[in-house]
Amino acid sequence: MTDGRILIADDHPLTWEGLSLAARAALPGAAIVPAASVADAVAALEGRSAFRLVLLDFQLPDAHGFSGMLKLQHIRPTVPICVVTAHQDSTLVEAARALGAAGFIPKSLALDAIAAILRHILAGGTHFPATAPAANAIAAARERLDDLSPAQRAVLIAMADGRANKQIAFDLQIGEATVKAHLTAIFRKLGVTNRSQALLAVQPLIQAGSGVPDR
């Protein structure tokens, strides 16, 4: 009998193996479920199995910025998601925090340090590296997102990818009327009247990391 499942979404075999060792050290007896893409992670989370934690590589091949994390949040909003990345800067850290990640872990950390962080997160805590004060644009965008639900954030990031309401509904497996209702709520909470204004209001967060070079 295991103590739960941990989903590790990383497409680099050596990195995945290292993260799995850290995860097993943090939660002895855990079942480690692999995923090499956001699509794989979505499929795993949509199954019947319960998960204690998700470790999500920021640069999976089918992710754009934080879109992968927001998709997973929409499916399992109560499962903590920890972003792991080889690229650490204050913009990424603050964006991850603002969008509801449970933690942000640089891949350069030693495995025992990663395990200690995972234990803390599994116990209900959060972990973000110390950074310089967030840039004004990031801080302002973070404040604007505070009132958005995970479902509304998922619709917002889908909209940022240029998808029409019908495609958003299909991708998020919700009705088109629900998408329209979420958009109405998003516009009201952000104090805007249309899509373009909504995207401008949160652009610093949605685009965070989009210019990060490939590994």
Phi and psi restraints in degrees (value plus and minus 20) as a CYANA .aco file:
   2 THR   PHI    -115.5   -75.5
   2 THR   PSI     148.5   188.5
   3 ASP   PHI    -116.8   -76.8
   3 ASP   PSI      -0.2    39.8
   4 GLY   PHI     104.8   144.8
   4 GLY   PSI     157.9   197.9
   5 ARG   PHI    -137.1   -97.1
   5 ARG   PSI     122.9   162.9
   6 ILE   PHI    -142.8  -102.8
   6 ILE   PSI     106.0   146.0
   7 LEU   PHI    -113.9   -73.9
   7 LEU   PSI     105.2   145.2
   8 ILE   PHI    -136.5   -96.5
   8 ILE   PSI      91.9   131.9
   9 ALA   PHI    -124.3   -84.3
   9 ALA   PSI      80.1   120.1
  10 ASP   PHI    -173.8  -133.8
  10 ASP   PSI     112.3   152.3
  11 ASP   PHI    -114.8   -74.8
  11 ASP   PSI     -14.1    25.9
  12 HIS   PHI    -124.3   -84.3
  12 HIS   PSI      94.9   134.9
  13 PRO   PHI     -75.1   -35.1
  13 PRO   PSI     -62.8   -22.8
  14 LEU   PHI     -88.2   -48.2
  14 LEU   PSI     -60.5   -20.5
  15 THR   PHI     -85.4   -45.4
  15 THR   PSI     -62.3   -22.3
  16 TRP   PHI     -79.9   -39.9
  16 TRP   PSI     -62.8   -22.8
  17 GLU   PHI     -83.8   -43.8
  17 GLU   PSI     -62.1   -22.1
  18 GLY   PHI     -83.7   -43.7
  18 GLY   PSI     -63.1   -23.1
  19 LEU   PHI     -85.4   -45.4
  19 LEU   PSI     -55.9   -15.9
  20 SER   PHI     -87.1   -47.1
  20 SER   PSI     -56.9   -16.9
  21 LEU   PHI     -83.9   -43.9
  21 LEU   PSI     -62.9   -22.9
  22 ALA   PHI     -84.8   -44.8
  22 ALA   PSI     -59.3   -19.3
  23 ALA   PHI     -86.0   -46.0
  23 ALA   PSI     -60.8   -20.8
  24 ARG   PHI     -88.0   -48.0
  24 ARG   PSI     -53.2   -13.2
  25 ALA   PHI     -89.0   -49.0
  25 ALA   PSI     -54.8   -14.8
  26 ALA   PHI     -95.4   -55.4
  26 ALA   PSI     -53.4   -13.4
  27 LEU   PHI    -156.1  -116.1
  27 LEU   PSI      60.9   100.9
  28 PRO   PHI     -74.8   -34.8
  28 PRO   PSI     115.3   155.3
  29 GLY   PHI      67.9   107.9
  29 GLY   PSI     -22.3    17.7
  30 ALA   PHI     -88.8   -48.8
  30 ALA   PSI     128.0   168.0
  31 ALA   PHI    -111.5   -71.5
  31 ALA   PSI     104.7   144.7
  32 ILE   PHI    -117.9   -77.9
  32 ILE   PSI     102.6   142.6
  33 VAL   PHI    -125.7   -85.7
  33 VAL   PSI     104.5   144.5
  34 PRO   PHI    -108.6   -68.6
  34 PRO   PSI     133.2   173.2
  35 ALA   PHI    -170.4  -130.4
  35 ALA   PSI     116.9   156.9
  36 ALA   PHI    -126.8   -86.8
  36 ALA   PSI     -17.4    22.6
  37 SER   PHI    -177.7  -137.7
  37 SER   PSI     147.8   187.8
  38 VAL   PHI     -82.7   -42.7
  38 VAL   PSI     -59.3   -19.3
  39 ALA   PHI     -79.9   -39.9
  39 ALA   PSI     -62.0   -22.0
  40 ASP   PHI     -83.1   -43.1
  40 ASP   PSI     -61.7   -21.7
  41 ALA   PHI     -85.8   -45.8
  41 ALA   PSI     -60.0   -20.0
  42 VAL   PHI     -80.9   -40.9
  42 VAL   PSI     -65.5   -25.5
  43 ALA   PHI     -81.1   -41.1
  43 ALA   PSI     -59.9   -19.9
  44 ALA   PHI     -85.6   -45.6
  44 ALA   PSI     -64.1   -24.1
  45 LEU   PHI     -91.0   -51.0
  45 LEU   PSI     -46.4    -6.4
  46 GLU   PHI     -97.8   -57.8
  46 GLU   PSI     -30.4     9.6
  47 GLY   PHI     -92.5   -52.5
  47 GLY   PSI    -198.6  -158.6
  48 ARG   PHI    -103.1   -63.1
  48 ARG   PSI     -33.7     6.3
  49 SER   PHI     -88.8   -48.8
  49 SER   PSI     124.5   164.5
  50 ALA   PHI    -110.2   -70.2
  50 ALA   PSI     126.6   166.6
  51 PHE   PHI    -143.6  -103.6
  51 PHE   PSI     122.8   162.8
  52 ARG   PHI    -108.4   -68.4
  52 ARG   PSI     -48.4    -8.4
  53 LEU   PHI    -183.1  -143.1
  53 LEU   PSI     129.5   169.5
  54 VAL   PHI    -142.0  -102.0
  54 VAL   PSI     108.6   148.6
  55 LEU   PHI    -124.4   -84.4
  55 LEU   PSI      99.0   139.0
  56 LEU   PHI    -140.7  -100.7
  56 LEU   PSI      96.3   136.3
  57 ASP   PHI     -84.6   -44.6
  57 ASP   PSI     108.2   148.2
  58 PHE   PHI     -85.4   -45.4
  58 PHE   PSI     -46.2    -6.2
  59 GLN   PHI    -133.2   -93.2
  59 GLN   PSI      25.0    65.0
  60 LEU   PHI     -86.0   -46.0
  60 LEU   PSI     131.4   171.4
  61 PRO   PHI     -81.9   -41.9
  61 PRO   PSI     -46.0    -6.0
  62 ASP   PHI    -126.7   -86.7
  62 ASP   PSI       1.5    41.5
  63 ALA   PHI    -126.5   -86.5
  63 ALA   PSI     129.1   169.1
  64 HIS   PHI    -147.4  -107.4
  64 HIS   PSI      87.5   127.5
  65 GLY   PHI      39.5    79.5
  65 GLY   PSI    -149.9  -109.9
  66 PHE   PHI    -114.5   -74.5
  66 PHE   PSI      -4.0    36.0
  67 SER   PHI     -81.7   -41.7
  67 SER   PSI     -57.1   -17.1
  68 GLY   PHI     -83.1   -43.1
  68 GLY   PSI     -64.3   -24.3
  69 MET   PHI     -82.5   -42.5
  69 MET   PSI     -61.8   -21.8
  70 LEU   PHI     -86.0   -46.0
  70 LEU   PSI     -55.1   -15.1
  71 LYS   PHI     -83.6   -43.6
  71 LYS   PSI     -63.7   -23.7
  72 LEU   PHI     -88.3   -48.3
  72 LEU   PSI     -57.6   -17.6
  73 GLN   PHI     -80.5   -40.5
  73 GLN   PSI     -57.9   -17.9
  74 HIS   PHI     -85.5   -45.5
  74 HIS   PSI     -56.6   -16.6
  75 ILE   PHI     -95.9   -55.9
  75 ILE   PSI     -66.4   -26.4
  76 ARG   PHI    -150.1  -110.1
  76 ARG   PSI      58.6    98.6
  77 PRO   PHI     -84.4   -44.4
  77 PRO   PSI     -38.9     1.1
  78 THR   PHI    -113.5   -73.5
  78 THR   PSI     -26.9    13.1
  79 VAL   PHI    -107.6   -67.6
  79 VAL   PSI     101.9   141.9
  80 PRO   PHI     -84.8   -44.8
  80 PRO   PSI     119.4   159.4
  81 ILE   PHI    -138.1   -98.1
  81 ILE   PSI     107.8   147.8
  82 CYS   PHI    -132.8   -92.8
  82 CYS   PSI     102.0   142.0
  83 VAL   PHI    -101.7   -61.7
  83 VAL   PSI     110.2   150.2
  84 VAL   PHI    -139.2   -99.2
  84 VAL   PSI     117.9   157.9
  85 THR   PHI    -177.1  -137.1
  85 THR   PSI     134.4   174.4
  86 ALA   PHI    -106.1   -66.1
  86 ALA   PSI     -28.1    11.9
  87 HIS   PHI    -138.0   -98.0
  87 HIS   PSI      94.3   134.3
  88 GLN   PHI    -134.2   -94.2
  88 GLN   PSI     103.6   143.6
  89 ASP   PHI    -168.9  -128.9
  89 ASP   PSI     145.0   185.0
  90 SER   PHI     -83.0   -43.0
  90 SER   PSI     -52.5   -12.5
  91 THR   PHI     -84.5   -44.5
  91 THR   PSI     -65.9   -25.9
  92 LEU   PHI     -84.2   -44.2
  92 LEU   PSI     -63.9   -23.9
  93 VAL   PHI     -81.8   -41.8
  93 VAL   PSI     -67.9   -27.9
  94 GLU   PHI     -88.1   -48.1
  94 GLU   PSI     -55.2   -15.2
  95 ALA   PHI     -87.3   -47.3
  95 ALA   PSI     -62.3   -22.3
  96 ALA   PHI     -80.9   -40.9
  96 ALA   PSI     -63.5   -23.5
  97 ARG   PHI     -82.3   -42.3
  97 ARG   PSI     -65.2   -25.2
  98 ALA   PHI     -85.4   -45.4
  98 ALA   PSI     -53.4   -13.4
  99 LEU   PHI    -107.1   -67.1
  99 LEU   PSI     -16.1    23.9
 100 GLY   PHI      77.2   117.2
 100 GLY   PSI      -4.3    35.7
 101 ALA   PHI     -86.8   -46.8
 101 ALA   PSI     132.7   172.7
 102 ALA   PHI    -105.9   -65.9
 102 ALA   PSI     -38.5     1.5
 103 GLY   PHI    -189.1  -149.1
 103 GLY   PSI     147.3   187.3
 104 PHE   PHI    -158.8  -118.8
 104 PHE   PSI      97.3   137.3
 105 ILE   PHI    -143.5  -103.5
 105 ILE   PSI      97.9   137.9
 106 PRO   PHI     -87.8   -47.8
 106 PRO   PSI     118.1   158.1
 107 LYS   PHI     -88.6   -48.6
 107 LYS   PSI     -34.7     5.3
 108 SER   PHI     -95.5   -55.5
 108 SER   PSI     -30.9     9.1
 109 LEU   PHI     -88.0   -48.0
 109 LEU   PSI     131.8   171.8
 110 ALA   PHI     -87.1   -47.1
 110 ALA   PSI     133.4   173.4
 111 LEU   PHI     -81.2   -41.2
 111 LEU   PSI     -57.2   -17.2
 112 ASP   PHI     -87.2   -47.2
 112 ASP   PSI     -52.8   -12.8
 113 ALA   PHI     -88.7   -48.7
 113 ALA   PSI     -60.5   -20.5
 114 ILE   PHI     -83.7   -43.7
 114 ILE   PSI     -62.7   -22.7
 115 ALA   PHI     -79.7   -39.7
 115 ALA   PSI     -61.7   -21.7
 116 ALA   PHI     -83.3   -43.3
 116 ALA   PSI     -60.5   -20.5
 117 ILE   PHI     -84.6   -44.6
 117 ILE   PSI     -62.9   -22.9
 118 LEU   PHI     -84.3   -44.3
 118 LEU   PSI     -58.9   -18.9
 119 ARG   PHI     -79.8   -39.8
 119 ARG   PSI     -61.3   -21.3
 120 HIS   PHI     -83.7   -43.7
 120 HIS   PSI     -63.3   -23.3
 121 ILE   PHI     -88.9   -48.9
 121 ILE   PSI     -60.7   -20.7
 122 LEU   PHI     -83.2   -43.2
 122 LEU   PSI     -45.4    -5.4
 123 ALA   PHI    -105.1   -65.1
 123 ALA   PSI     -16.4    23.6
 124 GLY   PHI      84.2   124.2
 124 GLY   PSI     -16.6    23.4
 125 GLY   PHI    -110.3   -70.3
 125 GLY   PSI    -196.0  -156.0
 126 THR   PHI    -152.3  -112.3
 126 THR   PSI     141.9   181.9
 127 HIS   PHI    -166.8  -126.8
 127 HIS   PSI     103.2   143.2
 128 PHE   PHI    -158.8  -118.8
 128 PHE   PSI     111.7   151.7
 129 PRO   PHI     -79.0   -39.0
 129 PRO   PSI     129.2   169.2
 130 ALA   PHI     -85.0   -45.0
 130 ALA   PSI     115.5   155.5
 131 THR   PHI    -152.7  -112.7
 131 THR   PSI     148.2   188.2
 132 ALA   PHI     -86.2   -46.2
 132 ALA   PSI     139.0   179.0
 133 PRO   PHI     -70.9   -30.9
 133 PRO   PSI     118.9   158.9
 134 ALA   PHI     -79.9   -39.9
 134 ALA   PSI     123.3   163.3
 135 ALA   PHI     -79.2   -39.2
 135 ALA   PSI     131.1   171.1
 136 ASN   PHI     -75.0   -35.0
 136 ASN   PSI     -60.4   -20.4
 137 ALA   PHI     -85.0   -45.0
 137 ALA   PSI     -61.4   -21.4
 138 ILE   PHI     -86.0   -46.0
 138 ILE   PSI     -65.2   -25.2
 139 ALA   PHI     -82.2   -42.2
 139 ALA   PSI     -61.8   -21.8
 140 ALA   PHI     -86.4   -46.4
 140 ALA   PSI     -62.1   -22.1
 141 ALA   PHI     -85.6   -45.6
 141 ALA   PSI     -57.7   -17.7
 142 ARG   PHI     -81.2   -41.2
 142 ARG   PSI     -62.3   -22.3
 143 GLU   PHI     -83.2   -43.2
 143 GLU   PSI     -56.9   -16.9
 144 ARG   PHI     -87.1   -47.1
 144 ARG   PSI     -48.3    -8.3
 145 LEU   PHI    -106.5   -66.5
 145 LEU   PSI     -28.9    11.1
 146 ASP   PHI     -75.6   -35.6
 146 ASP   PSI     -56.4   -16.4
 147 ASP   PHI    -110.7   -70.7
 147 ASP   PSI     -23.9    16.1
 148 LEU   PHI    -102.0   -62.0
 148 LEU   PSI     117.4   157.4
 149 SER   PHI     -97.2   -57.2
 149 SER   PSI     143.9   183.9
 150 PRO   PHI     -75.5   -35.5
 150 PRO   PSI     -58.3   -18.3
 151 ALA   PHI     -85.8   -45.8
 151 ALA   PSI     -60.3   -20.3
 152 GLN   PHI     -87.4   -47.4
 152 GLN   PSI     -56.8   -16.8
 153 ARG   PHI     -85.4   -45.4
 153 ARG   PSI     -57.9   -17.9
 154 ALA   PHI     -83.8   -43.8
 154 ALA   PSI     -61.3   -21.3
 155 VAL   PHI     -85.3   -45.3
 155 VAL   PSI     -60.3   -20.3
 156 LEU   PHI     -83.2   -43.2
 156 LEU   PSI     -63.8   -23.8
 157 ILE   PHI     -90.2   -50.2
 157 ILE   PSI     -53.5   -13.5
 158 ALA   PHI     -86.0   -46.0
 158 ALA   PSI     -59.6   -19.6
 159 MET   PHI     -83.6   -43.6
 159 MET   PSI     -55.9   -15.9
 160 ALA   PHI     -85.4   -45.4
 160 ALA   PSI     -45.3    -5.3
 161 ASP   PHI    -100.8   -60.8
 161 ASP   PSI     -19.7    20.3
 162 GLY   PHI      67.2   107.2
 162 GLY   PSI      -6.3    33.7
 163 ARG   PHI    -100.4   -60.4
 163 ARG   PSI     122.6   162.6
 164 ALA   PHI     -97.1   -57.1
 164 ALA   PSI     146.1   186.1
 165 ASN   PHI     -75.5   -35.5
 165 ASN   PSI     -61.9   -21.9
 166 LYS   PHI     -82.8   -42.8
 166 LYS   PSI     -61.3   -21.3
 167 GLN   PHI     -90.6   -50.6
 167 GLN   PSI     -59.0   -19.0
 168 ILE   PHI     -80.2   -40.2
 168 ILE   PSI     -64.7   -24.7
 169 ALA   PHI     -79.5   -39.5
 169 ALA   PSI     -63.5   -23.5
 170 PHE   PHI     -85.6   -45.6
 170 PHE   PSI     -66.3   -26.3
 171 ASP   PHI     -85.7   -45.7
 171 ASP   PSI     -57.9   -17.9
 172 LEU   PHI    -112.9   -72.9
 172 LEU   PSI     -21.4    18.6
 173 GLN   PHI      37.9    77.9
 173 GLN   PSI      27.3    67.3
 174 ILE   PHI    -152.0  -112.0
 174 ILE   PSI     148.2   188.2
 175 GLY   PHI     -95.3   -55.3
 175 GLY   PSI     133.8   173.8
 176 GLU   PHI     -83.6   -43.6
 176 GLU   PSI     -53.6   -13.6
 177 ALA   PHI     -84.4   -44.4
 177 ALA   PSI     -54.5   -14.5
 178 THR   PHI     -86.9   -46.9
 178 THR   PSI     -60.0   -20.0
 179 VAL   PHI     -78.8   -38.8
 179 VAL   PSI     -65.8   -25.8
 180 LYS   PHI     -83.2   -43.2
 180 LYS   PSI     -58.4   -18.4
 181 ALA   PHI     -85.2   -45.2
 181 ALA   PSI     -61.2   -21.2
 182 HIS   PHI     -84.0   -44.0
 182 HIS   PSI     -60.8   -20.8
 183 LEU   PHI     -83.4   -43.4
 183 LEU   PSI     -61.0   -21.0
 184 THR   PHI     -79.7   -39.7
 184 THR   PSI     -64.0   -24.0
 185 ALA   PHI     -86.4   -46.4
 185 ALA   PSI     -59.6   -19.6
 186 ILE   PHI     -82.2   -42.2
 186 ILE   PSI     -67.9   -27.9
 187 PHE   PHI     -80.1   -40.1
 187 PHE   PSI     -62.2   -22.2
 188 ARG   PHI     -85.4   -45.4
 188 ARG   PSI     -64.7   -24.7
 189 LYS   PHI     -90.3   -50.3
 189 LYS   PSI     -50.7   -10.7
 190 LEU   PHI    -108.2   -68.2
 190 LEU   PSI     -27.9    12.1
 191 GLY   PHI      51.5    91.5
 191 GLY   PSI      15.9    55.9
 192 VAL   PHI    -146.2  -106.2
 192 VAL   PSI     155.6   195.6
 193 THR   PHI    -142.4  -102.4
 193 THR   PSI     -26.9    13.1
 194 ASN   PHI    -172.9  -132.9
 194 ASN   PSI     156.1   196.1
 195 ARG   PHI     -81.7   -41.7
 195 ARG   PSI     -66.1   -26.1
 196 SER   PHI     -79.8   -39.8
 196 SER   PSI     -62.5   -22.5
 197 GLN   PHI     -87.5   -47.5
 197 GLN   PSI     -57.2   -17.2
 198 ALA   PHI     -83.7   -43.7
 198 ALA   PSI     -62.8   -22.8
 199 LEU   PHI     -88.6   -48.6
 199 LEU   PSI     -57.1   -17.1
 200 LEU   PHI     -83.8   -43.8
 200 LEU   PSI     -54.8   -14.8
 201 ALA   PHI     -86.1   -46.1
 201 ALA   PSI     -51.8   -11.8
 202 VAL   PHI    -139.1   -99.1
 202 VAL   PSI      -6.9    33.1
 203 GLN   PHI     -72.4   -32.4
 203 GLN   PSI     -62.1   -22.1
 204 PRO   PHI     -79.0   -39.0
 204 PRO   PSI     -53.6   -13.6
 205 LEU   PHI    -100.5   -60.5
 205 LEU   PSI     -65.7   -25.7
 206 ILE   PHI     -82.6   -42.6
 206 ILE   PSI     -56.2   -16.2
 207 GLN   PHI    -110.4   -70.4
 207 GLN   PSI     -21.1    18.9
 208 ALA   PHI     -77.8   -37.8
 208 ALA   PSI     107.2   147.2
 209 GLY   PHI      65.0   105.0
 209 GLY   PSI     -24.8    15.2
 210 SER   PHI     -88.0   -48.0
 210 SER   PSI     -40.6    -0.6
 211 GLY   PHI    -120.6   -80.6
 211 GLY   PSI     -10.2    29.8
 212 VAL   PHI     -88.6   -48.6
 212 VAL   PSI     110.7   150.7
 213 PRO   PHI     -86.4   -46.4
 213 PRO   PSI     133.8   173.8
 214 ASP   PHI     -82.0   -42.0
 214 ASP   PSI     137.7   177.7
